């Protein structure tokens, strides 16, 4: 592998580590580790199993989307979608911190500083769904591959009052349209779901994703340092 490719891989690994740390567990700064409770500490040491799932873009046809729409409330379909900017940091923080409290996934509160670091990265995009005048959910897209051919759904957060109403599906369809317009090289949409998060797994499988593997993350996979 050339030095250029090695440097690119290193940068991608650091970016993925940051996103994983911000959204899934614990952040370490200046090598002073934050305290976590014993149960979570044991979970990190044993390893956390994430199911890897994918959806080839060629399967996202109009017929595919029409079938999804039949399962979503009409008012939800009308949600307004926008790409997040720095002015949306408070909203993103609020959605995340409230949504993750109801999920069966390892959680820590997120800060605006965390979110800004992710938002400012050139290969990440937040899409926000606004419903009934409120920001109801967000979806985070990340891109991998030499030609950005893989779109990764790195996070999906829905406010508790809007969960199980189809908002996630609406964001999914909006992200596919976004990819068609701005990332025509994308061949596949991918995501990972924590093995015990049965609700999220059922949702992801229900919108067409298929399993293609499992990945075990250890504690070191969730730690980041200031020099990264």
C-alpha positions as CSV (number, residue, x, y, z in Angstrom):
1,X,0.0,0.0,0.0
2,X,1.4,3.4,-0.9
3,X,2.2,6.1,1.7
4,X,-0.7,8.2,0.3
5,X,-3.1,5.3,0.8
6,X,-1.7,4.6,4.3
7,X,-2.2,8.2,5.3
8,X,-5.7,8.2,4.0
9,X,-6.5,5.0,5.9
10,X,-5.1,6.4,9.1
11,X,-7.2,9.6,8.8
12,X,-10.3,7.5,8.1
13,X,-9.6,5.2,11.1
14,X,-9.2,8.3,13.3
15,X,-12.5,9.8,12.0
16,X,-14.4,6.5,12.5
17,X,-12.9,6.3,16.1
18,X,-14.1,9.8,16.9
19,X,-17.6,9.2,15.6
20,X,-17.8,5.9,17.4
21,X,-16.5,7.5,20.6
22,X,-18.9,10.4,20.4
23,X,-22.0,8.3,19.6
24,X,-21.4,5.0,21.4
25,X,-19.6,5.3,24.6
26,X,-16.7,7.1,26.3
27,X,-14.2,9.8,25.3
28,X,-10.7,10.0,26.8
29,X,-8.9,13.4,26.8
30,X,-5.2,13.9,27.6
31,X,-5.1,10.2,28.5
32,X,-7.2,10.9,31.7
33,X,-10.0,8.4,31.4
34,X,-13.5,9.3,32.6
35,X,-15.1,7.1,35.1
36,X,-17.6,4.6,33.9
37,X,-19.7,2.3,36.0
38,X,-18.5,-1.3,36.5
39,X,-21.1,-2.9,34.2
40,X,-20.1,-0.7,31.3
41,X,-16.4,-1.2,32.0
42,X,-16.9,-5.0,31.9
43,X,-18.9,-4.6,28.6
44,X,-16.0,-2.8,27.0
45,X,-13.5,-5.4,28.2
46,X,-15.5,-8.3,27.0
47,X,-16.3,-6.6,23.7
48,X,-19.5,-5.2,22.2
49,X,-20.9,-7.0,19.3
50,X,-22.3,-4.9,16.4
51,X,-24.3,-6.4,13.5
52,X,-23.1,-5.0,10.2
53,X,-25.9,-4.4,7.6
54,X,-26.0,-3.1,4.1
55,X,-28.5,-2.0,1.4
56,X,-27.2,-1.9,-2.3
57,X,-28.3,1.4,-3.9
58,X,-29.7,-0.6,-6.9
59,X,-32.4,-1.9,-4.6
60,X,-33.6,1.5,-3.7
61,X,-36.2,1.8,-6.5
62,X,-39.3,3.9,-6.7
63,X,-41.3,0.7,-6.0
64,X,-39.1,0.1,-2.9
65,X,-39.8,3.6,-1.6
66,X,-43.6,3.4,-2.4
67,X,-43.8,0.3,-0.2
68,X,-42.1,2.1,2.6
69,X,-44.5,5.0,2.3
70,X,-47.5,2.8,2.7
71,X,-46.4,2.0,6.3
72,X,-45.8,5.6,7.3
73,X,-48.5,8.1,8.6
74,X,-49.4,10.7,6.0
75,X,-48.4,13.6,8.3
76,X,-45.0,12.0,8.9
77,X,-44.3,11.8,5.2
78,X,-44.7,15.6,5.1
79,X,-41.7,16.2,7.5
80,X,-39.3,18.8,6.3
81,X,-35.7,17.7,5.8
82,X,-32.7,20.0,5.9
83,X,-28.9,19.6,6.1
84,X,-27.6,20.7,9.4
85,X,-25.3,23.7,9.9
86,X,-23.5,25.1,13.0
87,X,-26.8,26.9,13.9
88,X,-28.3,23.5,14.5
89,X,-25.9,22.3,17.2
90,X,-28.3,22.9,20.1
91,X,-31.0,21.0,18.3
92,X,-28.8,18.1,17.4
93,X,-27.6,17.9,21.0
94,X,-31.2,17.9,22.3
95,X,-32.4,15.2,19.9
96,X,-29.4,12.9,20.6
97,X,-29.5,13.2,24.4
98,X,-33.2,12.5,24.6
99,X,-33.3,9.8,21.9
100,X,-30.5,7.7,23.3
101,X,-32.0,7.6,26.8
102,X,-34.8,5.3,25.4
103,X,-32.5,3.0,23.4
104,X,-30.8,-0.2,24.6
105,X,-27.4,1.0,23.5
106,X,-24.4,2.1,25.6
107,X,-24.8,5.8,26.1
108,X,-23.1,9.0,27.3
109,X,-24.4,12.5,26.9
110,X,-23.0,14.4,23.9
111,X,-21.8,18.0,23.9
112,X,-22.0,20.8,21.2
113,X,-18.2,20.5,21.0
114,X,-18.5,16.8,20.1
115,X,-21.1,17.5,17.5
116,X,-19.2,20.4,15.9
117,X,-16.1,18.2,15.4
118,X,-18.3,15.8,13.5
119,X,-20.2,18.4,11.6
120,X,-17.1,20.2,10.5
121,X,-15.6,17.0,8.9
122,X,-15.9,17.2,5.1
123,X,-17.1,13.6,4.8
124,X,-20.0,13.7,7.3
125,X,-23.5,15.1,6.9
126,X,-26.3,15.5,9.4
127,X,-29.9,15.5,8.0
128,X,-32.6,16.9,10.3
129,X,-36.3,16.1,10.1
130,X,-38.7,18.8,11.3
131,X,-42.3,17.8,12.2
132,X,-45.1,19.9,13.6
133,X,-42.7,22.8,14.0
134,X,-40.2,20.8,16.0
135,X,-36.9,19.2,15.1
136,X,-37.9,15.5,15.6
137,X,-34.9,13.5,14.4
138,X,-31.5,13.4,12.7
139,X,-29.5,11.0,10.6
140,X,-25.7,11.1,10.3
141,X,-24.1,10.1,7.0
142,X,-20.4,9.3,6.7
143,X,-18.6,8.2,3.6
144,X,-15.9,5.6,3.0
145,X,-14.0,4.1,0.1
146,X,-11.5,5.7,-2.4
147,X,-14.4,7.3,-4.3
148,X,-16.9,7.6,-1.4
149,X,-18.7,4.6,-2.7
150,X,-20.0,3.5,0.7
151,X,-22.4,5.7,2.6
152,X,-22.5,4.9,6.3
153,X,-25.5,5.7,8.4
154,X,-23.3,6.4,11.5
155,X,-26.2,7.5,13.7
156,X,-30.0,7.8,13.7
157,X,-31.7,9.6,16.6
158,X,-35.5,10.1,17.0
159,X,-37.1,12.1,19.8
160,X,-39.2,9.7,22.0
161,X,-42.5,11.2,21.1
162,X,-41.9,10.6,17.4
163,X,-40.5,7.1,17.7
164,X,-42.2,4.2,15.8
165,X,-44.1,6.6,13.6
166,X,-42.0,6.3,10.5
167,X,-39.7,9.4,11.0
168,X,-36.7,7.2,10.6
169,X,-38.0,5.8,7.3
170,X,-38.6,9.3,6.1
171,X,-35.1,10.3,6.9
172,X,-33.8,7.2,5.2
173,X,-35.6,8.1,2.0
174,X,-34.4,11.7,2.2
175,X,-30.8,10.4,2.6
176,X,-31.2,8.2,-0.5
177,X,-32.3,11.2,-2.5
178,X,-29.4,13.3,-1.1
179,X,-27.0,10.6,-2.1
180,X,-28.4,10.4,-5.7
181,X,-28.0,14.1,-6.1
182,X,-24.6,14.7,-4.4
183,X,-22.8,11.4,-4.2
184,X,-23.6,9.5,-7.5
185,X,-20.6,7.2,-6.9
186,X,-22.3,5.6,-3.8
187,X,-23.0,1.9,-4.5
188,X,-24.1,0.8,-1.0
189,X,-25.6,2.1,2.2
190,X,-24.2,0.5,5.3
191,X,-24.8,0.7,9.1
192,X,-24.0,-1.1,12.3
193,X,-26.5,-1.9,15.1
194,X,-25.7,-3.0,18.6
195,X,-26.8,-6.7,19.0
196,X,-29.1,-6.0,22.0
197,X,-30.8,-3.0,20.4
198,X,-33.6,-5.1,19.0
199,X,-35.9,-2.2,18.2
200,X,-33.2,-0.6,16.0
201,X,-32.4,-3.9,14.4
202,X,-36.0,-4.6,13.5
203,X,-36.3,-1.1,12.0
204,X,-33.2,-1.4,9.9
205,X,-34.1,-4.8,8.6
206,X,-37.6,-3.6,8.0
207,X,-36.5,-0.9,5.6
208,X,-34.5,-3.4,3.5
209,X,-31.1,-3.8,5.0
210,X,-29.5,-7.2,5.2
211,X,-26.8,-8.6,7.5
212,X,-23.3,-9.2,6.1
213,X,-21.2,-9.7,9.2
214,X,-20.5,-8.9,12.9
215,X,-17.8,-6.7,14.5
216,X,-16.6,-6.8,18.0
217,X,-15.4,-3.5,19.5
218,X,-13.2,-3.4,22.6
219,X,-12.7,-0.5,24.9
220,X,-9.8,0.9,22.9
221,X,-12.0,1.3,19.9
222,X,-14.1,3.9,21.8
223,X,-11.3,6.0,23.1
224,X,-9.9,9.2,21.5
225,X,-7.1,11.5,22.5
226,X,-6.6,15.2,21.9
227,X,-3.8,14.6,19.4
228,X,-6.3,12.8,17.2
